[in-house]
Amino acid sequence: QLFTELYEEFAAKNAVVIGVSCNSVASHKKFIESKGLKQPLIADENAEMVKLYDVWHEKKMAGRTYMGIVRSTYIIDETGVITHAFPNVKAATNPADMLKLV
């Protein structure tokens, strides 16, 4: 299940789900509308936040090397402390795994 499918269950646990990528605000708006997302997305166009969370890494695909985001999730408590960090997550299973931890 995706985060948007479990959005109400996260909300019932007082958990806030926020997505971050380096795409533009316009791109995010289009993506939110096309996928029917319920959670907000942050447009980190200068890659400042993704660098702070250390998820901006060199990647390789089809013989090409480029910089990109390593899909990761974090559980951050109400005081701003990261209590759980999960790098290289799978979009299909990660939301349900996170729901169990909040």
Protein Blocks (a to p, Z undefined) as FASTA:
>chain_A
ZZklmmmmmmmnopacddddfbdfklmmmmmmmnopabdcdddfkommmmmnopaccdde
ehiacdddddddddddfkopafbdcehiafklmmmmmmmmZZ
